[in-house]
């Protein structure tokens, strides 16, 4: 699971917007102006007989500032 959902920067983070885009989820048009430091993105590849899926998750970020559930606020 991506740690971003419990971070105070989730609504303005450029990296989180990228991860959402890779998950083909709705990407809002609000300006993302926060560039986090020292991030590690993990990409898991899942394949089946006729399909390949990529699962993107942010595992480490030195800019992470915990605020559980903040992603639900906007």
mmCIF file of the N, C-alpha and C atoms, coordinates in Angstrom:
data_MODEL
# 
_entry.id   MODEL 
# 
loop_
_atom_site.group_PDB 
_atom_site.id 
_atom_site.type_symbol 
_atom_site.label_atom_id 
_atom_site.label_alt_id 
_atom_site.label_comp_id 
_atom_site.label_asym_id 
_atom_site.label_entity_id 
_atom_site.label_seq_id 
_atom_site.pdbx_PDB_ins_code 
_atom_site.Cartn_x 
_atom_site.Cartn_y 
_atom_site.Cartn_z 
_atom_site.occupancy 
_atom_site.B_iso_or_equiv 
_atom_site.pdbx_formal_charge 
_atom_site.auth_seq_id 
_atom_site.auth_comp_id 
_atom_site.auth_asym_id 
_atom_site.auth_atom_id 
_atom_site.pdbx_PDB_model_num 
ATOM 1   N N  . UNK A 1 1  ? 0.843   -1.181  0.000   1.00 0.00 ? 1  UNK A N  1 
ATOM 2   C CA . UNK A 1 1  ? 0.000   0.000   0.000   1.00 0.00 ? 1  UNK A CA 1 
ATOM 3   C C  . UNK A 1 1  ? 0.886   1.242   0.000   1.00 0.00 ? 1  UNK A C  1 
ATOM 4   N N  . UNK A 1 2  ? 0.456   2.221   -0.721  1.00 0.00 ? 2  UNK A N  1 
ATOM 5   C CA . UNK A 1 2  ? 1.181   3.482   -0.827  1.00 0.00 ? 2  UNK A CA 1 
ATOM 6   C C  . UNK A 1 2  ? 1.068   4.266   0.487   1.00 0.00 ? 2  UNK A C  1 
ATOM 7   N N  . UNK A 1 3  ? 2.188   4.734   1.009   1.00 0.00 ? 3  UNK A N  1 
ATOM 8   C CA . UNK A 1 3  ? 2.177   5.481   2.269   1.00 0.00 ? 3  UNK A CA 1 
ATOM 9   C C  . UNK A 1 3  ? 1.571   6.870   2.106   1.00 0.00 ? 3  UNK A C  1 
ATOM 10  N N  . UNK A 1 4  ? 1.402   7.321   0.873   1.00 0.00 ? 4  UNK A N  1 
ATOM 11  C CA . UNK A 1 4  ? 0.939   8.683   0.596   1.00 0.00 ? 4  UNK A CA 1 
ATOM 12  C C  . UNK A 1 4  ? -0.416  9.016   1.222   1.00 0.00 ? 4  UNK A C  1 
ATOM 13  N N  . UNK A 1 5  ? -1.280  8.028   1.335   1.00 0.00 ? 5  UNK A N  1 
ATOM 14  C CA . UNK A 1 5  ? -2.626  8.330   1.822   1.00 0.00 ? 5  UNK A CA 1 
ATOM 15  C C  . UNK A 1 5  ? -2.634  8.825   3.260   1.00 0.00 ? 5  UNK A C  1 
ATOM 16  N N  . UNK A 1 6  ? -1.573  8.581   3.986   1.00 0.00 ? 6  UNK A N  1 
ATOM 17  C CA . UNK A 1 6  ? -1.477  9.069   5.364   1.00 0.00 ? 6  UNK A CA 1 
ATOM 18  C C  . UNK A 1 6  ? -0.488  10.220  5.517   1.00 0.00 ? 6  UNK A C  1 
ATOM 19  N N  . UNK A 1 7  ? -0.268  10.969  4.436   1.00 0.00 ? 7  UNK A N  1 
ATOM 20  C CA . UNK A 1 7  ? 0.691   12.071  4.464   1.00 0.00 ? 7  UNK A CA 1 
ATOM 21  C C  . UNK A 1 7  ? -0.029  13.410  4.280   1.00 0.00 ? 7  UNK A C  1 
ATOM 22  N N  . UNK A 1 8  ? 0.443   14.416  4.958   1.00 0.00 ? 8  UNK A N  1 
ATOM 23  C CA . UNK A 1 8  ? -0.136  15.759  4.882   1.00 0.00 ? 8  UNK A CA 1 
ATOM 24  C C  . UNK A 1 8  ? 0.038   16.382  3.490   1.00 0.00 ? 8  UNK A C  1 
ATOM 25  N N  . UNK A 1 9  ? 0.964   15.867  2.695   1.00 0.00 ? 9  UNK A N  1 
ATOM 26  C CA . UNK A 1 9  ? 1.240   16.422  1.369   1.00 0.00 ? 9  UNK A CA 1 
ATOM 27  C C  . UNK A 1 9  ? 0.458   15.734  0.245   1.00 0.00 ? 9  UNK A C  1 
ATOM 28  N N  . UNK A 1 10 ? -0.398  14.794  0.563   1.00 0.00 ? 10 UNK A N  1 
ATOM 29  C CA . UNK A 1 10 ? -1.047  13.948  -0.442  1.00 0.00 ? 10 UNK A CA 1 
ATOM 30  C C  . UNK A 1 10 ? -1.792  14.745  -1.523  1.00 0.00 ? 10 UNK A C  1 
ATOM 31  N N  . UNK A 1 11 ? -2.383  15.876  -1.193  1.00 0.00 ? 11 UNK A N  1 
ATOM 32  C CA . UNK A 1 11 ? -3.184  16.629  -2.167  1.00 0.00 ? 11 UNK A CA 1 
ATOM 33  C C  . UNK A 1 11 ? -2.353  17.511  -3.096  1.00 0.00 ? 11 UNK A C  1 
ATOM 34  N N  . UNK A 1 12 ? -1.102  17.755  -2.752  1.00 0.00 ? 12 UNK A N  1 
ATOM 35  C CA . UNK A 1 12 ? -0.266  18.635  -3.571  1.00 0.00 ? 12 UNK A CA 1 
ATOM 36  C C  . UNK A 1 12 ? 0.994   17.958  -4.097  1.00 0.00 ? 12 UNK A C  1 
ATOM 37  N N  . UNK A 1 13 ? 1.163   16.693  -3.818  1.00 0.00 ? 13 UNK A N  1 
ATOM 38  C CA . UNK A 1 13 ? 2.400   15.977  -4.133  1.00 0.00 ? 13 UNK A CA 1 
ATOM 39  C C  . UNK A 1 13 ? 2.462   15.539  -5.603  1.00 0.00 ? 13 UNK A C  1 
ATOM 40  N N  . UNK A 1 14 ? 3.544   15.912  -6.246  1.00 0.00 ? 14 UNK A N  1 
ATOM 41  C CA . UNK A 1 14 ? 3.772   15.548  -7.641  1.00 0.00 ? 14 UNK A CA 1 
ATOM 42  C C  . UNK A 1 14 ? 3.951   14.032  -7.795  1.00 0.00 ? 14 UNK A C  1 
ATOM 43  N N  . UNK A 1 15 ? 4.655   13.414  -6.876  1.00 0.00 ? 15 UNK A N  1 
ATOM 44  C CA . UNK A 1 15 ? 4.893   11.974  -6.951  1.00 0.00 ? 15 UNK A CA 1 
ATOM 45  C C  . UNK A 1 15 ? 3.605   11.184  -6.777  1.00 0.00 ? 15 UNK A C  1 
ATOM 46  N N  . UNK A 1 16 ? 2.761   11.595  -5.837  1.00 0.00 ? 16 UNK A N  1 
ATOM 47  C CA . UNK A 1 16 ? 1.492   10.892  -5.645  1.00 0.00 ? 16 UNK A CA 1 
ATOM 48  C C  . UNK A 1 16 ? 0.598   11.026  -6.876  1.00 0.00 ? 16 UNK A C  1 
ATOM 49  N N  . UNK A 1 17 ? 0.604   12.197  -7.515  1.00 0.00 ? 17 UNK A N  1 
ATOM 50  C CA . UNK A 1 17 ? -0.166  12.387  -8.747  1.00 0.00 ? 17 UNK A CA 1 
ATOM 51  C C  . UNK A 1 17 ? 0.321   11.424  -9.829  1.00 0.00 ? 17 UNK A C  1 
ATOM 52  N N  . UNK A 1 18 ? 1.629   11.225  -9.926  1.00 0.00 ? 18 UNK A N  1 
ATOM 53  C CA . UNK A 1 18 ? 2.190   10.279  -10.879 1.00 0.00 ? 18 UNK A CA 1 
ATOM 54  C C  . UNK A 1 18 ? 1.713   8.856   -10.591 1.00 0.00 ? 18 UNK A C  1 
ATOM 55  N N  . UNK A 1 19 ? 1.743   8.462   -9.337  1.00 0.00 ? 19 UNK A N  1 
ATOM 56  C CA . UNK A 1 19 ? 1.306   7.114   -8.960  1.00 0.00 ? 19 UNK A CA 1 
ATOM 57  C C  . UNK A 1 19 ? -0.174  6.920   -9.271  1.00 0.00 ? 19 UNK A C  1 
ATOM 58  N N  . UNK A 1 20 ? -0.992  7.911   -8.966  1.00 0.00 ? 20 UNK A N  1 
ATOM 59  C CA . UNK A 1 20 ? -2.415  7.820   -9.296  1.00 0.00 ? 20 UNK A CA 1 
ATOM 60  C C  . UNK A 1 20 ? -2.625  7.672   -10.797 1.00 0.00 ? 20 UNK A C  1 
ATOM 61  N N  . UNK A 1 21 ? -1.853  8.403   -11.568 1.00 0.00 ? 21 UNK A N  1 
ATOM 62  C CA . UNK A 1 21 ? -1.959  8.324   -13.025 1.00 0.00 ? 21 UNK A CA 1 
ATOM 63  C C  . UNK A 1 21 ? -1.598  6.918   -13.509 1.00 0.00 ? 21 UNK A C  1 
ATOM 64  N N  . UNK A 1 22 ? -0.577  6.308   -12.927 1.00 0.00 ? 22 UNK A N  1 
ATOM 65  C CA . UNK A 1 22 ? -0.179  4.960   -13.314 1.00 0.00 ? 22 UNK A CA 1 
ATOM 66  C C  . UNK A 1 22 ? -1.237  3.921   -12.951 1.00 0.00 ? 22 UNK A C  1 
ATOM 67  N N  . UNK A 1 23 ? -2.008  4.201   -11.917 1.00 0.00 ? 23 UNK A N  1 
ATOM 68  C CA . UNK A 1 23 ? -3.098  3.311   -11.513 1.00 0.00 ? 23 UNK A CA 1 
ATOM 69  C C  . UNK A 1 23 ? -4.354  3.562   -12.340 1.00 0.00 ? 23 UNK A C  1 
ATOM 70  N N  . UNK A 1 24 ? -4.274  4.484   -13.284 1.00 0.00 ? 24 UNK A N  1 
ATOM 71  C CA . UNK A 1 24 ? -5.390  4.883   -14.153 1.00 0.00 ? 24 UNK A CA 1 
ATOM 72  C C  . UNK A 1 24 ? -6.592  5.313   -13.303 1.00 0.00 ? 24 UNK A C  1 
ATOM 73  N N  . UNK A 1 25 ? -6.306  6.012   -12.246 1.00 0.00 ? 25 UNK A N  1 
ATOM 74  C CA . UNK A 1 25 ? -7.364  6.563   -11.410 1.00 0.00 ? 25 UNK A CA 1 
ATOM 75  C C  . UNK A 1 25 ? -7.585  8.007   -11.806 1.00 0.00 ? 25 UNK A C  1 
ATOM 76  N N  . UNK A 1 26 ? -8.690  8.543   -11.380 1.00 0.00 ? 26 UNK A N  1 
ATOM 77  C CA . UNK A 1 26 ? -9.013  9.938   -11.678 1.00 0.00 ? 26 UNK A CA 1 
ATOM 78  C C  . UNK A 1 26 ? -7.891  10.840  -11.201 1.00 0.00 ? 26 UNK A C  1 
ATOM 79  N N  . UNK A 1 27 ? -7.419  11.667  -12.089 1.00 0.00 ? 27 UNK A N  1 
ATOM 80  C CA . UNK A 1 27 ? -6.388  12.646  -11.743 1.00 0.00 ? 27 UNK A CA 1 
ATOM 81  C C  . UNK A 1 27 ? -7.023  14.023  -11.864 1.00 0.00 ? 27 UNK A C  1 
ATOM 82  N N  . UNK A 1 28 ? -7.069  14.734  -10.754 1.00 0.00 ? 28 UNK A N  1 
ATOM 83  C CA . UNK A 1 28 ? -7.678  16.064  -10.802 1.00 0.00 ? 28 UNK A CA 1 
ATOM 84  C C  . UNK A 1 28 ? -6.731  17.061  -11.461 1.00 0.00 ? 28 UNK A C  1 
ATOM 85  N N  . UNK A 1 29 ? -7.269  18.198  -11.814 1.00 0.00 ? 29 UNK A N  1 
ATOM 86  C CA . UNK A 1 29 ? -6.484  19.218  -12.508 1.00 0.00 ? 29 UNK A CA 1 
ATOM 87  C C  . UNK A 1 29 ? -5.888  20.259  -11.562 1.00 0.00 ? 29 UNK A C  1 
ATOM 88  N N  . UNK A 1 30 ? -5.989  20.018  -10.268 1.00 0.00 ? 30 UNK A N  1 
ATOM 89  C CA . UNK A 1 30 ? -5.420  20.964  -9.311  1.00 0.00 ? 30 UNK A CA 1 
ATOM 90  C C  . UNK A 1 30 ? -3.899  20.958  -9.412  1.00 0.00 ? 30 UNK A C  1 
ATOM 91  N N  . UNK A 1 31 ? -3.315  22.086  -9.158  1.00 0.00 ? 31 UNK A N  1 
ATOM 92  C CA . UNK A 1 31 ? -1.864  22.237  -9.266  1.00 0.00 ? 31 UNK A CA 1 
ATOM 93  C C  . UNK A 1 31 ? -1.166  21.415  -8.186  1.00 0.00 ? 31 UNK A C  1 
ATOM 94  N N  . UNK A 1 32 ? -0.232  20.613  -8.629  1.00 0.00 ? 32 UNK A N  1 
ATOM 95  C CA . UNK A 1 32 ? 0.608   19.826  -7.720  1.00 0.00 ? 32 UNK A CA 1 
ATOM 96  C C  . UNK A 1 32 ? 1.958   20.520  -7.677  1.00 0.00 ? 32 UNK A C  1 
ATOM 97  N N  . UNK A 1 33 ? 2.311   21.076  -6.546  1.00 0.00 ? 33 UNK A N  1 
ATOM 98  C CA . UNK A 1 33 ? 3.540   21.859  -6.476  1.00 0.00 ? 33 UNK A CA 1 
ATOM 99  C C  . UNK A 1 33 ? 4.511   21.392  -5.396  1.00 0.00 ? 33 UNK A C  1 
ATOM 100 N N  . UNK A 1 34 ? 4.230   20.250  -4.784  1.00 0.00 ? 34 UNK A N  1 
ATOM 101 C CA . UNK A 1 34 ? 5.121   19.747  -3.747  1.00 0.00 ? 34 UNK A CA 1 
ATOM 102 C C  . UNK A 1 34 ? 5.979   18.616  -4.325  1.00 0.00 ? 34 UNK A C  1 
ATOM 103 N N  . UNK A 1 35 ? 7.285   18.813  -4.308  1.00 0.00 ? 35 UNK A N  1 
ATOM 104 C CA . UNK A 1 35 ? 8.215   17.795  -4.793  1.00 0.00 ? 35 UNK A CA 1 
ATOM 105 C C  . UNK A 1 35 ? 8.886   17.149  -3.588  1.00 0.00 ? 35 UNK A C  1 
ATOM 106 N N  . UNK A 1 36 ? 8.540   15.907  -3.284  1.00 0.00 ? 36 UNK A N  1 
ATOM 107 C CA . UNK A 1 36 ? 9.110   15.244  -2.110  1.00 0.00 ? 36 UNK A CA 1 
ATOM 108 C C  . UNK A 1 36 ? 10.573  14.857  -2.325  1.00 0.00 ? 36 UNK A C  1 
ATOM 109 N N  . UNK A 1 37 ? 11.263  14.626  -1.228  1.00 0.00 ? 37 UNK A N  1 
ATOM 110 C CA . UNK A 1 37 ? 12.679  14.250  -1.258  1.00 0.00 ? 37 UNK A CA 1 
ATOM 111 C C  . UNK A 1 37 ? 12.856  12.758  -1.011  1.00 0.00 ? 37 UNK A C  1 
ATOM 112 N N  . UNK A 1 38 ? 13.848  12.202  -1.675  1.00 0.00 ? 38 UNK A N  1 
ATOM 113 C CA . UNK A 1 38 ? 14.298  10.826  -1.413  1.00 0.00 ? 38 UNK A CA 1 
ATOM 114 C C  . UNK A 1 38 ? 13.154  9.814   -1.404  1.00 0.00 ? 38 UNK A C  1 
ATOM 115 N N  . UNK A 1 39 ? 12.478  9.693   -2.518  1.00 0.00 ? 39 UNK A N  1 
ATOM 116 C CA . UNK A 1 39 ? 11.368  8.752   -2.604  1.00 0.00 ? 39 UNK A CA 1 
ATOM 117 C C  . UNK A 1 39 ? 11.822  7.428   -3.208  1.00 0.00 ? 39 UNK A C  1 
ATOM 118 N N  . UNK A 1 40 ? 11.170  6.368   -2.769  1.00 0.00 ? 40 UNK A N  1 
ATOM 119 C CA . UNK A 1 40 ? 11.382  5.049   -3.346  1.00 0.00 ? 40 UNK A CA 1 
ATOM 120 C C  . UNK A 1 40 ? 10.021  4.517   -3.769  1.00 0.00 ? 40 UNK A C  1 
ATOM 121 N N  . UNK A 1 41 ? 9.876   4.297   -5.073  1.00 0.00 ? 41 UNK A N  1 
ATOM 122 C CA . UNK A 1 41 ? 8.640   3.755   -5.617  1.00 0.00 ? 41 UNK A CA 1 
ATOM 123 C C  . UNK A 1 41 ? 8.886   2.284   -5.942  1.00 0.00 ? 41 UNK A C  1 
ATOM 124 N N  . UNK A 1 42 ? 7.967   1.438   -5.469  1.00 0.00 ? 42 UNK A N  1 
ATOM 125 C CA . UNK A 1 42 ? 8.043   0.007   -5.752  1.00 0.00 ? 42 UNK A CA 1 
ATOM 126 C C  . UNK A 1 42 ? 7.000   -0.311  -6.818  1.00 0.00 ? 42 UNK A C  1 
ATOM 127 N N  . UNK A 1 43 ? 7.420   -1.019  -7.845  1.00 0.00 ? 43 UNK A N  1 
ATOM 128 C CA . UNK A 1 43 ? 6.506   -1.422  -8.911  1.00 0.00 ? 43 UNK A CA 1 
ATOM 129 C C  . UNK A 1 43 ? 6.473   -2.942  -8.950  1.00 0.00 ? 43 UNK A C  1 
ATOM 130 N N  . UNK A 1 44 ? 5.308   -3.498  -8.651  1.00 0.00 ? 44 UNK A N  1 
ATOM 131 C CA . UNK A 1 44 ? 5.129   -4.945  -8.703  1.00 0.00 ? 44 UNK A CA 1 
ATOM 132 C C  . UNK A 1 44 ? 4.489   -5.305  -10.035 1.00 0.00 ? 44 UNK A C  1 
ATOM 133 N N  . UNK A 1 45 ? 5.013   -6.329  -10.666 1.00 0.00 ? 45 UNK A N  1 
ATOM 134 C CA . UNK A 1 45 ? 4.490   -6.787  -11.946 1.00 0.00 ? 45 UNK A CA 1 
ATOM 135 C C  . UNK A 1 45 ? 3.726   -8.084  -11.704 1.00 0.00 ? 45 UNK A C  1 
ATOM 136 N N  . UNK A 1 46 ? 2.458   -8.065  -12.106 1.00 0.00 ? 46 UNK A N  1 
ATOM 137 C CA . UNK A 1 46 ? 1.609   -9.248  -11.949 1.00 0.00 ? 46 UNK A CA 1 
ATOM 138 C C  . UNK A 1 46 ? 1.151   -9.674  -13.334 1.00 0.00 ? 46 UNK A C  1 
ATOM 139 N N  . UNK A 1 47 ? 1.410   -10.918 -13.657 1.00 0.00 ? 47 UNK A N  1 
ATOM 140 C CA . UNK A 1 47 ? 1.011   -11.380 -14.982 1.00 0.00 ? 47 UNK A CA 1 
ATOM 141 C C  . UNK A 1 47 ? 0.106   -12.599 -14.869 1.00 0.00 ? 47 UNK A C  1 
ATOM 142 N N  . UNK A 1 48 ? -0.789  -12.676 -15.810 1.00 0.00 ? 48 UNK A N  1 
ATOM 143 C CA . UNK A 1 48 ? -1.632  -13.850 -15.949 1.00 0.00 ? 48 UNK A CA 1 
ATOM 144 C C  . UNK A 1 48 ? -1.486  -14.331 -17.386 1.00 0.00 ? 48 UNK A C  1 
ATOM 145 N N  . UNK A 1 49 ? -2.301  -15.230 -17.776 1.00 0.00 ? 49 UNK A N  1 
ATOM 146 C CA . UNK A 1 49 ? -2.161  -15.838 -19.097 1.00 0.00 ? 49 UNK A CA 1 
ATOM 147 C C  . UNK A 1 49 ? -2.144  -14.819 -20.235 1.00 0.00 ? 49 UNK A C  1 
ATOM 148 N N  . UNK A 1 50 ? -3.007  -13.816 -20.165 1.00 0.00 ? 50 UNK A N  1 
ATOM 149 C CA . UNK A 1 50 ? -3.105  -12.855 -21.270 1.00 0.00 ? 50 UNK A CA 1 
ATOM 150 C C  . UNK A 1 50 ? -3.081  -11.394 -20.828 1.00 0.00 ? 50 UNK A C  1 
ATOM 151 N N  . UNK A 1 51 ? -2.553  -11.156 -19.640 1.00 0.00 ? 51 UNK A N  1 
ATOM 152 C CA . UNK A 1 51 ? -2.582  -9.792  -19.125 1.00 0.00 ? 51 UNK A CA 1 
ATOM 153 C C  . UNK A 1 51 ? -1.396  -9.527  -18.199 1.00 0.00 ? 51 UNK A C  1 
ATOM 154 N N  . UNK A 1 52 ? -0.871  -8.309  -18.260 1.00 0.00 ? 52 UNK A N  1 
ATOM 155 C CA . UNK A 1 52 ? 0.191   -7.878  -17.350 1.00 0.00 ? 52 UNK A CA 1 
ATOM 156 C C  . UNK A 1 52 ? -0.288  -6.618  -16.638 1.00 0.00 ? 52 UNK A C  1 
ATOM 157 N N  . UNK A 1 53 ? -0.203  -6.618  -15.317 1.00 0.00 ? 53 UNK A N  1 
ATOM 158 C CA . UNK A 1 53 ? -0.595  -5.461  -14.505 1.00 0.00 ? 53 UNK A CA 1 
ATOM 159 C C  . UNK A 1 53 ? 0.607   -4.957  -13.721 1.00 0.00 ? 53 UNK A C  1 
ATOM 160 N N  . UNK A 1 54 ? 0.661   -3.644  -13.552 1.00 0.00 ? 54 UNK A N  1 
ATOM 161 C CA . UNK A 1 54 ? 1.705   -3.016  -12.755 1.00 0.00 ? 54 UNK A CA 1 
ATOM 162 C C  . UNK A 1 54 ? 1.052   -2.359  -11.551 1.00 0.00 ? 54 UNK A C  1 
ATOM 163 N N  . UNK A 1 55 ? 1.583   -2.614  -10.373 1.00 0.00 ? 55 UNK A N  1 
ATOM 164 C CA . UNK A 1 55 ? 1.067   -2.020  -9.146  1.00 0.00 ? 55 UNK A CA 1 
ATOM 165 C C  . UNK A 1 55 ? 2.137   -1.091  -8.583  1.00 0.00 ? 55 UNK A C  1 
ATOM 166 N N  . UNK A 1 56 ? 1.865   0.211   -8.581  1.00 0.00 ? 56 UNK A N  1 
ATOM 167 C CA . UNK A 1 56 ? 2.808   1.238   -8.141  1.00 0.00 ? 56 UNK A CA 1 
ATOM 168 C C  . UNK A 1 56 ? 2.508   1.628   -6.692  1.00 0.00 ? 56 UNK A C  1 
ATOM 169 N N  . UNK A 1 57 ? 3.523   1.650   -5.864  1.00 0.00 ? 57 UNK A N  1 
ATOM 170 C CA . UNK A 1 57 ? 3.389   2.068   -4.466  1.00 0.00 ? 57 UNK A CA 1 
ATOM 171 C C  . UNK A 1 57 ? 4.613   2.863   -4.034  1.00 0.00 ? 57 UNK A C  1 
ATOM 172 N N  . UNK A 1 58 ? 4.383   3.923   -3.296  1.00 0.00 ? 58 UNK A N  1 
ATOM 173 C CA . UNK A 1 58 ? 5.484   4.670   -2.701  1.00 0.00 ? 58 UNK A CA 1 
ATOM 174 C C  . UNK A 1 58 ? 5.802   4.010   -1.366  1.00 0.00 ? 58 UNK A C  1 
ATOM 175 N N  . UNK A 1 59 ? 7.020   3.548   -1.218  1.00 0.00 ? 59 UNK A N  1 
ATOM 176 C CA . UNK A 1 59 ? 7.417   2.821   -0.012  1.00 0.00 ? 59 UNK A CA 1 
ATOM 177 C C  . UNK A 1 59 ? 8.195   3.675   0.973   1.00 0.00 ? 59 UNK A C  1 
ATOM 178 N N  . UNK A 1 60 ? 8.992   4.625   0.470   1.00 0.00 ? 60 UNK A N  1 
ATOM 179 C CA . UNK A 1 60 ? 9.776   5.492   1.348   1.00 0.00 ? 60 UNK A CA 1 
ATOM 180 C C  . UNK A 1 60 ? 9.789   6.896   0.800   1.00 0.00 ? 60 UNK A C  1 
ATOM 181 N N  . UNK A 1 61 ? 9.773   7.859   1.723   1.00 0.00 ? 61 UNK A N  1 
ATOM 182 C CA . UNK A 1 61 ? 9.792   9.272   1.345   1.00 0.00 ? 61 UNK A CA 1 
ATOM 183 C C  . UNK A 1 61 ? 10.270  10.068  2.561   1.00 0.00 ? 61 UNK A C  1 
ATOM 184 N N  . UNK A 1 62 ? 11.365  10.799  2.398   1.00 0.00 ? 62 UNK A N  1 
ATOM 185 C CA . UNK A 1 62 ? 11.871  11.550  3.550   1.00 0.00 ? 62 UNK A CA 1 
ATOM 186 C C  . UNK A 1 62 ? 11.021  12.783  3.851   1.00 0.00 ? 62 UNK A C  1 
ATOM 187 N N  . UNK A 1 63 ? 10.107  13.136  2.954   1.00 0.00 ? 63 UNK A N  1 
ATOM 188 C CA . UNK A 1 63 ? 9.202   14.272  3.188   1.00 0.00 ? 63 UNK A CA 1 
ATOM 189 C C  . UNK A 1 63 ? 7.893   13.850  3.846   1.00 0.00 ? 63 UNK A C  1 
ATOM 190 N N  . UNK A 1 64 ? 7.729   12.566  4.086   1.00 0.00 ? 64 UNK A N  1 
ATOM 191 C CA . UNK A 1 64 ? 6.491   12.047  4.674   1.00 0.00 ? 64 UNK A CA 1 
ATOM 192 C C  . UNK A 1 64 ? 6.223   12.703  6.025   1.00 0.00 ? 64 UNK A C  1 
ATOM 193 N N  . UNK A 1 65 ? 5.037   13.270  6.162   1.00 0.00 ? 65 UNK A N  1 
ATOM 194 C CA . UNK A 1 65 ? 4.590   13.863  7.417   1.00 0.00 ? 65 UNK A CA 1 
ATOM 195 C C  . UNK A 1 65 ? 3.227   13.261  7.724   1.00 0.00 ? 65 UNK A C  1 
ATOM 196 N N  . UNK A 1 66 ? 3.162   12.436  8.742   1.00 0.00 ? 66 UNK A N  1 
ATOM 197 C CA . UNK A 1 66 ? 1.966   11.638  9.005   1.00 0.00 ? 66 UNK A CA 1 
ATOM 198 C C  . UNK A 1 66 ? 0.751   12.482  9.389   1.00 0.00 ? 66 UNK A C  1 
ATOM 199 N N  . UNK A 1 67 ? -0.347  12.181  8.719   1.00 0.00 ? 67 UNK A N  1 
ATOM 200 C CA . UNK A 1 67 ? -1.658  12.733  9.049   1.00 0.00 ? 67 UNK A CA 1 
ATOM 201 C C  . UNK A 1 67 ? -2.679  11.705  8.559   1.00 0.00 ? 67 UNK A C  1 
ATOM 202 N N  . UNK A 1 68 ? -2.935  10.666  9.366   1.00 0.00 ? 68 UNK A N  1 
ATOM 203 C CA . UNK A 1 68 ? -3.787  9.558   8.946   1.00 0.00 ? 68 UNK A CA 1 
ATOM 204 C C  . UNK A 1 68 ? -5.157  10.023  8.423   1.00 0.00 ? 68 UNK A C  1 
ATOM 205 N N  . UNK A 1 69 ? -5.537  9.458   7.275   1.00 0.00 ? 69 UNK A N  1 
ATOM 206 C CA . UNK A 1 69 ? -6.840  9.735   6.693   1.00 0.00 ? 69 UNK A CA 1 
ATOM 207 C C  . UNK A 1 69 ? -6.978  11.076  5.977   1.00 0.00 ? 69 UNK A C  1 
ATOM 208 N N  . UNK A 1 70 ? -5.895  11.826  5.852   1.00 0.00 ? 70 UNK A N  1 
ATOM 209 C CA . UNK A 1 70 ? -5.974  13.168  5.248   1.00 0.00 ? 70 UNK A CA 1 
ATOM 210 C C  . UNK A 1 70 ? -6.429  13.126  3.795   1.00 0.00 ? 70 UNK A C  1 
ATOM 211 N N  . UNK A 1 71 ? -6.146  12.041  3.090   1.00 0.00 ? 71 UNK A N  1 
ATOM 212 C CA . UNK A 1 71 ? -6.534  11.909  1.685   1.00 0.00 ? 71 UNK A CA 1 
ATOM 213 C C  . UNK A 1 71 ? -8.051  11.939  1.508   1.00 0.00 ? 71 UNK A C  1 
ATOM 214 N N  . UNK A 1 72 ? -8.812  11.665  2.565   1.00 0.00 ? 72 UNK A N  1 
ATOM 215 C CA . UNK A 1 72 ? -10.277 11.681  2.490   1.00 0.00 ? 72 UNK A CA 1 
ATOM 216 C C  . UNK A 1 72 ? -10.869 13.084  2.574   1.00 0.00 ? 72 UNK A C  1 
ATOM 217 N N  . UNK A 1 73 ? -10.064 14.077  2.896   1.00 0.00 ? 73 UNK A N  1 
ATOM 218 C CA . UNK A 1 73 ? -10.606 15.407  3.204   1.00 0.00 ? 73 UNK A CA 1 
ATOM 219 C C  . UNK A 1 73 ? -10.959 16.261  2.020   1.00 0.00 ? 73 UNK A C  1 
ATOM 220 N N  . UNK A 1 74 ? -10.472 15.985  0.831   1.00 0.00 ? 74 UNK A N  1 
ATOM 221 C CA . UNK A 1 74 ? -10.809 16.824  -0.331  1.00 0.00 ? 74 UNK A CA 1 
ATOM 222 C C  . UNK A 1 74 ? -11.543 16.061  -1.386  1.00 0.00 ? 74 UNK A C  1 
# 
